[in-house]
Amino acid sequence: MKKAVGAAFLLSLPALAQAEPAARVPAIVQADAAAAASASVSERASDTTTGGPTRAGATSTAAAAAPAGQPPPVRLVSPSARLNAKERHAVSLARRWVTRAEMPQRGEDGVIRYLYGATLPSIVCAPLQVCDLALQPGEIVNNVNLGDKVRWNVSPAMSGSPQGQVTHLIIKPADAGLISSMTIETNRRTYAVKLVSMQHEWMPLVAFNYPDDTRRKWSAYRQNVAFGASASNPPTGGNLTNVDFGFRISGDNPRWRPLRIYTDGAKTYIQFPRSLGFESAPALVGLARDGSWFSDPTEEMVNYRIVGDRYVVDQVLDRAELVSGVGHGQMRVLITRDGTP
C-alpha cells in the first residue's frame, strides 16, 4: 500500500513543478509579456508590408500627420527643458505674436504683403518652385540665418535702378513637408520668417508693408502744406495784406528770376521759384542813389540770409541788384522800389 502511494506521488511531481511558477507570475509581468507579444506581431506585420523594421506607433503617427511622399518627422533625442515661471511667460508672449490673427493682403501684381512687426509671417514654398521675398527699396541685407541650411536654400537678387534698388531673397526648399524658420538682418531692421514647404502650393511673390512708409507719407504731406502756407505768408507770420509789394523787377530773365518782392516795413523778402538751387544762387548787392548816364551806382553791402525759397534782407531795400555768373554769361536782375528814382 505504501509503495503504491509513493509511486503516485512521484508521478505527480512534474505536473506540480510546471504549474507552480505560473501561479506565482505577477499580473504586471503578464501584461508586459502580452504587450511585447503584440508589439512583436505588429513589427512582423510592418516588416512584411514595408520590407524593413519600423515602430508601429511611429508609423501610424507619421502616416496620419504627413501625406505620402513627404519625409518622416525629425526624431528628437532629448526631452524638452523645464521652464520656470518667467520663461513660460516669455514663451507665451512669443506664441501670442506668432499666432496673432494679422492676415496678409494681396497687393499689386499678385504680391502677398504682410504688415511688418504685426505677426510672424509665413512663406509657403514647394520643390522645383521659387518664392521671392522683396525687401524695402534701398534696404541692404547684412546676414541671413536659416534653421535648416541643408534642405532650404536662400540666394540674393536685385531689381530696380541704382537710386531705388530692391533686394530680393530667392527661397527654394529641397523637399515637401518641411517646417523651419529664417531671420534676416538688414541695415534697417530684423525680420523673423516661418518657412513651410508643400508638394504643390507656393507663394511666388511676398513683400511687406512698413509703418514707417506711412509716417514718411504724412511727413511729406505736412511739408507740402507748410510750403503752401509759406507761399502765401511771409516768414514773419504776417498776412500778405499787411505788407508792401511795391517793387519793380527788370533786367535779364534767368531761371532764378524772383517771383515777387515785398517788405513788412522792417525787412525785405525776395521770393524765388521753388526749383531754385541755392548752390548757384545769385548774389544780392544794394545800390546807392548816385550814378548817372556815364557811371554806375555805388554798390553797398547788404545783410541777408536764405530762408526756404526766400532771401530775407535785414532792411527795406530801395534799389538792389541780383547778380550771377561772370563775363559774357553774367545775369543781372534789377530791383527797384516804387517811388525810388
C-alpha positions as CSV (number, residue, x, y, z in Angstrom):
1,M,0.0,0.0,0.0
2,K,2.8,2.4,1.0
3,K,4.6,1.7,-2.2
4,A,1.5,2.4,-4.3
5,V,1.0,5.8,-2.6
6,G,4.7,6.8,-3.0
7,A,4.6,5.9,-6.7
8,A,1.6,8.0,-7.3
9,F,3.2,11.0,-5.5
10,L,6.3,10.7,-7.6
11,L,4.3,10.6,-10.8
12,S,2.5,13.9,-9.9
13,L,5.7,15.9,-9.2
14,P,6.4,17.0,-12.8
15,A,2.9,18.5,-13.1
16,L,3.2,20.4,-9.9
17,A,6.6,21.7,-10.9
18,Q,5.1,23.1,-14.1
19,A,2.0,24.6,-12.5
20,E,3.7,26.3,-9.6
21,P,5.7,29.0,-11.4
22,A,2.7,30.1,-13.5
23,A,0.7,30.7,-10.3
24,R,3.5,32.9,-8.9
25,V,4.0,35.3,-12.0
26,P,2.7,38.8,-11.1
27,A,0.0,40.4,-13.1
28,I,2.3,43.3,-14.4
29,V,4.7,40.8,-15.8
30,Q,1.9,39.1,-17.6
31,A,0.8,42.4,-19.0
32,D,4.3,43.3,-20.2
33,A,4.6,40.0,-21.9
34,A,1.3,40.5,-23.7
35,A,2.3,44.0,-24.8
36,A,5.6,42.7,-26.0
37,A,3.9,39.9,-27.9
38,S,1.5,42.4,-29.5
39,A,4.4,44.7,-30.5
40,S,6.2,41.8,-32.0
41,V,3.2,40.9,-34.1
42,S,2.9,44.5,-35.3
43,E,6.6,44.7,-36.0
44,R,6.5,41.5,-38.1
45,A,3.4,42.8,-39.9
46,S,5.2,46.0,-40.7
47,D,8.3,44.1,-41.9
48,T,6.1,42.2,-44.3
49,T,4.5,45.4,-45.8
50,T,7.4,47.8,-45.9
51,G,10.4,45.4,-46.2
52,G,12.1,46.6,-43.0
53,P,11.7,47.0,-39.3
54,T,9.6,50.0,-38.1
55,R,7.9,51.2,-34.9
56,A,4.2,50.6,-35.1
57,G,3.3,53.7,-33.2
58,A,5.7,56.0,-35.0
59,T,4.5,54.6,-38.4
60,S,0.8,55.2,-37.7
61,T,1.5,58.7,-36.4
62,A,3.7,59.7,-39.3
63,A,1.1,58.3,-41.7
64,A,-1.6,60.4,-40.1
65,A,0.5,63.6,-40.0
66,A,2.2,63.7,-43.4
67,P,0.9,62.9,-46.8
68,A,2.5,60.2,-48.9
69,G,5.8,61.3,-50.5
70,Q,6.8,63.6,-47.6
71,P,9.8,62.9,-45.4
72,P,9.2,61.5,-41.9
73,P,9.3,63.9,-38.9
74,V,12.7,64.5,-37.2
75,R,13.1,62.4,-34.1
76,L,14.4,64.5,-31.2
77,V,16.8,62.6,-28.9
78,S,16.4,64.7,-25.7
79,P,13.2,65.8,-24.0
80,S,12.3,69.5,-23.6
81,A,14.0,71.5,-20.9
82,R,12.0,72.5,-17.9
83,L,10.9,76.2,-17.8
84,N,10.5,78.5,-14.8
85,A,7.6,81.0,-14.5
86,K,9.5,83.8,-16.2
87,E,10.5,81.7,-19.2
88,R,6.9,80.2,-19.5
89,H,5.5,83.8,-19.6
90,A,8.1,84.9,-22.2
91,V,7.2,81.8,-24.4
92,S,3.5,82.6,-24.0
93,L,4.1,86.2,-25.2
94,A,6.1,85.0,-28.2
95,R,3.3,82.5,-29.0
96,R,0.7,85.2,-29.0
97,W,2.7,87.2,-31.5
98,V,3.3,84.2,-33.7
99,T,-0.3,83.2,-33.8
100,R,-1.8,86.8,-33.9
101,A,-4.6,87.0,-36.4
102,E,-3.0,89.6,-38.6
103,M,-3.8,88.3,-42.1
104,P,-1.7,89.1,-45.2
105,Q,-3.1,91.1,-48.1
106,R,-2.8,90.8,-51.8
107,G,-1.0,93.8,-53.2
108,E,-0.2,95.0,-56.7
109,D,0.9,92.4,-59.3
110,G,-0.1,89.5,-57.1
111,V,2.3,90.3,-54.3
112,I,1.3,88.9,-50.8
113,R,2.0,91.6,-48.3
114,Y,2.4,91.3,-44.5
115,L,2.4,94.2,-42.1
116,Y,5.9,94.3,-40.7
117,G,6.0,93.6,-37.0
118,A,2.3,92.7,-36.6
119,T,2.8,88.9,-36.6
120,L,5.2,86.1,-37.7
121,P,5.0,86.0,-41.5
122,S,4.8,82.5,-43.2
123,I,6.2,81.8,-46.6
124,V,4.9,78.7,-48.3
125,C,7.1,77.2,-50.9
126,A,7.3,74.0,-53.0
127,P,10.1,71.9,-54.5
128,L,11.0,72.9,-58.1
129,Q,9.3,76.3,-57.5
130,V,10.7,79.7,-56.5
131,C,9.5,82.1,-53.7
132,D,10.6,85.7,-54.0
133,L,10.7,87.8,-50.8
134,A,11.2,91.5,-51.7
135,L,12.5,94.0,-49.0
136,Q,12.1,97.7,-48.8
137,P,13.7,99.8,-51.6
138,G,17.2,100.7,-50.6
139,E,17.4,98.1,-47.8
140,I,20.6,96.2,-47.6
141,V,20.9,92.6,-46.2
142,N,23.7,92.1,-43.7
143,N,23.1,88.5,-42.8
144,V,20.6,85.6,-43.2
145,N,20.2,82.7,-40.7
146,L,18.4,79.5,-41.6
147,G,17.1,77.0,-39.1
148,D,17.6,74.2,-41.7
149,K,20.5,75.1,-44.0
150,V,20.6,71.6,-45.6
151,R,17.1,71.4,-47.1
152,W,16.4,75.2,-47.6
153,N,18.3,77.4,-50.0
154,V,18.2,81.2,-49.9
155,S,20.1,83.3,-52.5
156,P,20.1,87.1,-53.2
157,A,18.9,89.0,-56.2
158,M,18.5,92.7,-57.1
159,S,16.0,94.8,-59.1
160,G,15.4,98.4,-59.9
161,S,17.6,101.4,-60.7
162,P,20.7,102.3,-58.5
163,Q,18.6,105.1,-56.9
164,G,16.0,102.7,-55.6
165,Q,17.3,99.2,-55.8
166,V,15.3,96.4,-54.2
167,T,16.9,93.3,-52.6
168,H,15.1,90.0,-53.2
169,L,15.6,86.8,-51.3
170,I,15.0,83.7,-53.6
171,I,13.8,80.9,-51.4
172,K,13.7,77.2,-52.5
173,P,13.1,74.0,-50.4
174,A,14.7,70.7,-51.3
175,D,11.6,68.7,-50.3
176,A,8.0,68.9,-49.2
177,G,6.7,68.7,-45.6
178,L,9.5,70.9,-44.1
179,I,8.9,73.5,-41.4
180,S,11.7,75.8,-40.5
181,S,12.5,79.5,-39.8
182,M,14.7,82.3,-41.1
183,T,16.0,85.6,-39.7
184,I,17.2,88.4,-41.9
185,E,19.3,91.2,-40.5
186,T,19.5,94.4,-42.7
187,N,20.7,97.9,-42.3
188,R,17.2,99.0,-41.2
189,R,15.6,96.2,-39.2
190,T,15.5,92.4,-38.4
191,Y,13.0,90.0,-40.0
192,A,11.7,86.7,-38.5
193,V,10.0,84.5,-41.0
194,K,8.5,81.0,-40.9
195,L,9.2,78.7,-43.8
196,V,6.8,75.9,-44.8
197,S,7.2,73.6,-47.8
198,M,4.3,71.9,-49.6
199,Q,4.1,69.5,-52.5
200,H,2.3,71.8,-54.9
201,E,1.3,75.0,-53.2
202,W,3.6,78.1,-53.0
203,M,3.6,81.9,-52.8
204,P,5.5,83.3,-55.8
205,L,5.9,86.9,-54.5
206,V,6.0,88.1,-50.9
207,A,6.7,91.6,-49.5
208,F,5.9,93.8,-46.5
209,N,4.0,97.0,-45.7
210,Y,6.0,99.2,-43.4
211,P,4.6,101.5,-40.8
212,D,7.5,104.0,-41.4
213,D,6.3,104.3,-45.0
214,T,3.0,105.7,-43.8
215,R,4.8,108.1,-41.4
216,R,7.0,109.2,-44.3
217,K,3.9,109.9,-46.4
218,W,2.4,112.0,-43.7
219,S,5.7,113.9,-43.2
220,A,5.8,114.7,-46.9
221,Y,2.2,115.8,-46.7
222,R,2.9,118.2,-43.8
223,Q,5.9,119.6,-45.7
224,N,3.8,120.3,-48.7
225,V,1.2,122.0,-46.5
226,A,3.9,124.1,-44.9
227,F,5.3,125.0,-48.3
228,G,1.9,126.1,-49.4
229,A,1.5,128.2,-46.3
230,S,4.9,129.8,-46.8
231,A,4.0,130.7,-50.4
232,S,1.1,132.8,-49.2
233,N,2.6,134.2,-46.0
234,P,5.9,135.9,-45.2
235,P,8.4,134.2,-42.8
236,T,7.3,136.7,-40.1
237,G,4.0,135.0,-39.9
238,G,2.0,138.1,-41.0
239,N,-0.7,138.1,-43.7
240,L,0.1,139.3,-47.2
241,T,-2.5,142.1,-46.8
242,N,-0.2,143.8,-44.2
243,V,2.9,144.0,-46.4
244,D,4.0,146.3,-49.3
245,F,4.5,144.7,-52.7
246,G,5.5,148.0,-54.4
247,F,8.7,146.7,-56.1
248,R,9.6,146.5,-59.8
249,I,11.7,143.8,-61.3
250,S,13.7,144.4,-64.5
251,G,16.8,143.3,-66.4
252,D,17.6,139.8,-67.5
253,N,15.3,136.8,-67.3
254,P,17.3,133.9,-65.7
255,R,15.6,130.8,-64.4
256,W,16.0,132.1,-60.8
257,R,14.3,135.5,-61.6
258,P,12.3,136.4,-58.4
259,L,8.6,135.6,-58.3
260,R,7.8,138.6,-56.0
261,I,9.4,141.1,-53.6
262,Y,7.7,142.7,-50.6
263,T,8.5,144.4,-47.3
264,D,6.9,144.5,-43.9
265,G,8.4,147.8,-43.1
266,A,11.4,146.3,-41.3
267,K,12.7,143.6,-43.7
268,T,12.6,142.9,-47.4
269,Y,11.6,139.4,-48.7
270,I,12.7,138.2,-52.2
271,Q,10.9,135.0,-53.2
272,F,12.4,132.8,-55.8
273,P,11.0,129.8,-57.8
274,R,10.7,126.6,-55.9
275,S,13.2,124.9,-58.2
276,L,16.0,127.3,-57.3
277,G,19.2,125.6,-56.3
278,F,20.9,127.8,-53.8
279,E,24.3,126.4,-54.5
280,S,24.2,128.6,-57.6
281,A,22.0,131.3,-56.1
282,P,22.6,134.9,-57.2
283,A,24.5,137.4,-55.0
284,L,22.5,140.4,-53.7
285,V,24.0,143.9,-53.6
286,G,22.5,147.1,-52.6
287,L,22.7,150.1,-54.9
288,A,23.2,153.7,-53.7
289,R,21.2,156.6,-55.1
290,D,24.2,158.0,-57.0
291,G,25.3,157.2,-60.5
292,S,24.5,158.8,-63.9
293,W,24.4,158.1,-67.6
294,F,28.2,157.8,-67.5
295,S,28.7,155.9,-64.2
296,D,27.1,153.0,-62.4
297,P,25.7,153.5,-58.9
298,T,27.8,152.5,-55.9
299,E,27.4,149.0,-54.7
300,E,26.6,148.6,-51.0
301,M,26.9,145.6,-48.7
302,V,23.5,144.1,-47.7
303,N,22.9,141.6,-44.9
304,Y,20.6,138.8,-45.9
305,R,20.0,135.1,-45.3
306,I,18.3,132.3,-47.1
307,V,15.0,131.0,-45.5
308,G,13.3,128.3,-47.6
309,D,12.7,129.8,-51.0
310,R,13.4,133.4,-50.0
311,Y,16.1,135.9,-49.3
312,V,15.3,137.7,-46.0
313,V,17.1,141.1,-46.1
314,D,17.6,143.0,-42.8
315,Q,16.5,146.3,-44.2
316,V,14.0,147.9,-46.5
317,L,15.6,147.9,-50.0
318,D,15.1,150.9,-52.3
319,R,17.4,149.7,-55.1
320,A,19.3,146.4,-55.3
321,E,20.6,144.0,-57.9
322,L,20.8,140.2,-58.1
323,V,24.0,139.0,-59.9
324,S,25.1,135.6,-61.0
325,G,27.9,134.4,-63.3
326,V,30.9,136.2,-64.8
327,G,31.9,137.8,-68.0
328,H,29.6,137.4,-71.0
329,G,27.5,134.8,-69.2
330,Q,26.7,137.2,-66.3
331,M,23.0,137.7,-65.5
332,R,21.6,140.8,-63.7
333,V,18.2,141.5,-62.3
334,L,17.4,145.0,-61.0
335,I,15.0,145.5,-58.1
336,T,13.5,149.0,-57.6
337,R,11.0,150.1,-55.0
338,D,8.2,152.2,-56.4
339,G,8.8,155.9,-55.9
340,T,12.6,155.4,-55.9
341,P,14.4,157.4,-58.6
